[in-house]
Each structure stands twice: as C-alpha cells, then as structure tokens.
C-alpha cells in the first residue's frame, strides 16, 4: 500500500516480535528519511503535525495474534487482496511488494518468505 504495510511474522528465534519490528522500523527510517522528499500532500496528511524530517513511521499500529492455520490463511488472503480492493492492480500477482506470487507460483520475489 502507498501509506501502510502488512506484515505476518512468526516468533523470531532470538528476541521478541516487538524487538524485530522496532529494528525493522529503525533501519527503514534511517535508510529512507535522508532521501525522502515530502512533496506529496496526501502523504503529509497521514502524519499530521509531526516534523516530517524526523519521522517516517506513524505512531499507531495494529497487531493481531494468529494462533491457527485457518487464521493465518485468512490474514494472508486479506493482505494479498488488499492492493486489488484498493484499485492499485488488476490482479493480486501484479502487486510487486507481495508474497502472493510465492504462494501461487512458488516464485521468489521482492518479499522474502521463510517457510519452516
């Protein structure tokens, strides 16, 4: 999505999911903030009145614990269909930043999937 991401994570072997997400967010912000230009007014509105030179991620987030295979499949389907519902692509496999092609065609793509 242009303004948000979906992640489906399992428990890391070392640390906690919150630590993993913290590191992901820190590294992403560090890598992208110096290069990012905030010319898109729609993007600015998402952040409210924060200093955009110092913030990359919005303060709020939503997490959901997945305990069953059925729920995992439900969440993956939602994530894979989201770009289609938003009118960003014609079919889910066109969304470049998705694991859909991995699950559909067993193709490695931009999104790494660890099955194990």
Secondary structure, 3 states (H helix, E strand, C coil): CCCCCCCCCCCCCCCCHHHHHHHHHHHHHHHHHCCCCCCCHHHHHHHCCCCCCCCCCCCCCCCCCCCCHHHHHHHHHHHHHHHHHCCCCCCHHHCCCCCHHHHHHCCCCCCCCCCC
